[in-house]
Amino acid sequence: MIGVAGSLVVGFDLDMTLIDSRPGIAAAFHELSARTGVYVDADAAVNRLGPPLRHELRHWFPPERVEEAVDAYRALYPTYAITPSVPLPGAVEAVETVHALGGRVVVVTSKLGRLARLHLDHLGLVVDEVAGDLFAEGKATALTDHGARLYVGDHVADMVAARTAAIPGLGVTTGPCSADELWAAGASEVLGDLNGFRGALTGLLRLAL
């Protein structure tokens, strides 16, 4: 046992860290294209998940239509994006590990909090808090406010968030970023997926003391 009961808070990114949301997000982008008449390469979009939605939509929509596209996409999201998504390997067990140690799980994501909750509820992933619409350094505020001692993510921006919050960052290569990229961004440890989470937790928490 790790002697941190009552003080252990672990932050997790959502997309491509806890869940594989690519099939549903691709479906939502296809429908957005059909309804707006603007082509979006859904395959390209889902292979670079991480940055906020507006960042992606600026690749496809003229500036004056980006906010319209954001609203349309988010309206489509609950219908098209939730049910196709699945937990990534080890995700359920990672969340359960934190809870079994008496800790709390905080999901800190660039996705809107209400949409993140739909994913978590659909998959039965029980977390204690969700902080949404945050990216890179912006995630650090939520991590600090919730007292996180570790942040787990798949994107280099997640390692920036951990570094900004002055806590270890655990990178997983289930998303768009390679192990080398995650290390270079300041990761304290990098795993292929969350199946190795429990084994990495003890050493990483020592760094946070």
C-alpha positions as CSV (number, residue, x, y, z in Angstrom):
1,M,0.0,0.0,0.0
2,I,1.0,3.6,-0.6
3,G,0.6,5.5,2.6
4,V,-1.2,8.5,1.0
5,A,-4.9,7.7,1.8
6,G,-6.9,10.9,2.1
7,S,-4.2,13.0,0.3
8,L,-3.8,11.2,-3.0
9,V,-5.4,13.1,-5.9
10,V,-4.5,12.0,-9.5
11,G,-5.4,14.0,-12.5
12,F,-6.2,12.3,-15.8
13,D,-6.7,13.7,-19.3
14,L,-9.7,12.2,-21.1
15,D,-9.3,11.8,-24.9
16,M,-6.7,9.1,-25.8
17,T,-5.6,8.8,-22.2
18,L,-8.7,7.3,-20.5
19,I,-10.9,6.8,-23.6
20,D,-10.5,6.2,-27.3
21,S,-12.9,8.8,-28.6
22,R,-11.7,8.8,-32.2
23,P,-14.6,6.8,-33.8
24,G,-17.3,9.1,-32.2
25,I,-15.4,12.3,-32.9
26,A,-14.9,11.2,-36.5
27,A,-18.6,10.6,-36.8
28,A,-19.4,14.0,-35.4
29,F,-17.0,15.7,-37.8
30,H,-18.6,13.8,-40.8
31,E,-22.0,15.0,-39.7
32,L,-20.7,18.5,-39.3
33,S,-19.4,18.4,-42.8
34,A,-22.7,17.1,-44.1
35,R,-24.6,19.9,-42.4
36,T,-22.3,22.8,-43.1
37,G,-21.1,21.9,-46.5
38,V,-17.5,22.5,-45.3
39,Y,-15.1,19.6,-45.8
40,V,-13.4,18.3,-42.6
41,D,-10.8,15.6,-42.9
42,A,-12.0,13.6,-39.9
43,D,-9.1,11.1,-40.1
44,A,-6.6,13.9,-39.8
45,A,-8.6,15.6,-37.0
46,V,-8.8,12.5,-34.8
47,N,-5.1,11.7,-35.2
48,R,-4.1,15.0,-33.6
49,L,-6.6,15.1,-30.7
50,G,-5.5,17.2,-27.7
51,P,-5.8,20.9,-28.5
52,P,-9.1,22.7,-28.1
53,L,-11.9,22.3,-30.7
54,R,-11.5,25.8,-32.1
55,H,-7.8,25.0,-32.9
56,E,-8.9,22.1,-35.1
57,L,-11.9,23.9,-36.7
58,R,-9.6,26.8,-37.8
59,H,-8.0,24.3,-40.2
60,W,-11.3,23.9,-42.1
61,F,-13.5,26.9,-41.5
62,P,-12.9,30.6,-42.4
63,P,-12.5,32.8,-39.3
64,E,-16.0,34.2,-39.5
65,R,-17.5,30.7,-39.3
66,V,-15.4,29.1,-36.6
67,E,-17.8,30.0,-33.7
68,E,-20.8,28.8,-35.8
69,A,-18.9,25.5,-36.4
70,V,-18.0,25.1,-32.7
71,D,-21.7,25.5,-31.7
72,A,-22.9,23.1,-34.4
73,Y,-20.3,20.5,-33.5
74,R,-21.1,20.6,-29.8
75,A,-24.8,20.3,-30.6
76,L,-24.1,17.1,-32.6
77,Y,-21.6,15.7,-30.2
78,P,-24.0,13.9,-27.7
79,T,-25.8,12.1,-30.5
80,Y,-22.7,11.0,-32.6
81,A,-19.7,10.9,-30.4
82,I,-20.6,9.2,-27.1
83,T,-21.6,5.7,-27.7
84,P,-18.8,4.7,-30.1
85,S,-16.1,5.6,-27.6
86,V,-14.4,2.9,-25.5
87,P,-12.0,2.8,-22.5
88,L,-8.4,2.5,-23.4
89,P,-6.4,-0.4,-22.1
90,G,-5.9,-0.2,-18.3
91,A,-8.0,2.9,-17.9
92,V,-10.7,1.4,-15.7
93,E,-8.1,-0.3,-13.6
94,A,-6.1,2.9,-13.2
95,V,-9.1,4.8,-11.9
96,E,-10.0,1.9,-9.6
97,T,-6.4,1.8,-8.3
98,V,-6.6,5.4,-7.2
99,H,-9.9,4.9,-5.4
100,A,-8.7,1.7,-3.8
101,L,-5.9,3.7,-2.2
102,G,-8.4,6.1,-0.8
103,G,-7.6,8.7,-3.4
104,R,-9.6,11.0,-5.7
105,V,-9.6,11.1,-9.5
106,V,-9.9,14.4,-11.3
107,V,-10.4,14.5,-15.1
108,V,-8.8,17.7,-16.5
109,T,-9.6,18.0,-20.2
110,S,-9.8,20.4,-23.1
111,K,-13.3,19.0,-23.8
112,L,-16.3,20.8,-22.3
113,G,-17.0,19.4,-18.9
114,R,-20.6,18.4,-19.7
115,L,-19.5,16.5,-22.7
116,A,-16.7,14.8,-20.8
117,R,-19.3,13.7,-18.2
118,L,-21.4,12.1,-20.9
119,H,-18.5,9.9,-21.9
120,L,-17.6,9.0,-18.3
121,D,-21.2,8.2,-17.4
122,H,-21.8,6.1,-20.5
123,L,-18.7,4.0,-19.8
124,G,-19.2,3.8,-16.1
125,L,-15.9,5.5,-15.3
126,V,-16.5,6.9,-11.8
127,V,-14.4,10.0,-11.1
128,D,-14.6,12.6,-8.4
129,E,-14.3,15.9,-10.4
130,V,-14.2,17.1,-14.0
131,A,-12.5,20.3,-15.1
132,G,-13.1,21.1,-18.7
133,D,-12.3,23.5,-21.5
134,L,-8.6,23.7,-20.4
135,F,-5.4,23.1,-22.3
136,A,-1.6,23.1,-21.6
137,E,-0.8,25.6,-18.9
138,G,-4.5,26.3,-18.4
139,K,-4.9,22.8,-17.0
140,A,-2.3,23.6,-14.3
141,T,-4.8,25.8,-12.4
142,A,-7.3,23.0,-12.0
143,L,-4.6,20.6,-11.0
144,T,-3.4,22.9,-8.3
145,D,-6.9,23.8,-7.1
146,H,-7.7,20.2,-6.7
147,G,-4.4,19.3,-5.0
148,A,-3.3,16.8,-7.7
149,R,0.0,15.1,-7.0
150,L,0.3,13.5,-10.5
151,Y,-1.2,14.2,-14.0
152,V,-1.6,11.5,-16.6
153,G,-1.9,12.4,-20.3
154,D,-1.1,11.5,-23.8
155,H,-0.1,14.9,-25.2
156,V,3.0,17.0,-24.9
157,A,0.6,19.8,-23.7
158,D,-0.3,17.5,-20.8
159,M,3.3,17.3,-19.7
160,V,3.4,21.1,-19.9
161,A,0.4,21.2,-17.6
162,A,2.1,18.9,-15.1
163,R,5.3,20.8,-15.2
164,T,3.5,24.2,-14.7
165,A,1.6,22.7,-11.7
166,A,5.0,21.5,-10.4
167,I,3.9,17.8,-10.2
168,P,5.1,14.7,-12.1
169,G,3.6,14.0,-15.5
170,L,2.9,10.4,-16.6
171,G,2.8,10.2,-20.3
172,V,1.1,7.4,-22.3
173,T,1.7,6.8,-26.0
174,T,-2.0,5.9,-26.7
175,G,-2.5,9.4,-28.3
176,P,-0.7,11.4,-31.1
177,C,2.6,12.0,-29.3
178,S,5.5,9.6,-29.2
179,A,7.5,8.5,-26.2
180,D,10.4,10.8,-27.3
181,E,8.0,13.7,-27.6
182,L,6.6,13.1,-24.2
183,W,10.0,12.8,-22.6
184,A,11.1,16.0,-24.3
185,A,8.1,17.8,-23.0
186,G,9.1,17.0,-19.4
187,A,7.4,13.6,-18.6
188,S,8.6,12.0,-15.4
189,E,7.6,8.5,-16.8
190,V,6.2,7.2,-20.1
191,L,4.1,4.1,-20.6
192,G,2.7,2.4,-23.6
193,D,-0.7,2.4,-22.0
194,L,-2.4,2.5,-18.6
195,N,-1.9,-1.2,-17.9
196,G,1.4,-0.1,-16.3
197,F,-0.2,2.6,-14.2
198,R,-0.2,0.8,-10.8
199,G,3.5,-0.1,-11.1
200,A,4.5,3.4,-12.0
201,L,2.4,5.1,-9.3
202,T,4.6,4.6,-6.3
203,G,7.8,5.9,-7.8
204,L,6.1,8.9,-9.3
205,L,4.4,9.9,-6.1
206,R,7.8,9.9,-4.4
207,L,8.7,12.7,-6.8
208,A,5.7,14.7,-5.7
209,L,6.6,14.6,-2.0
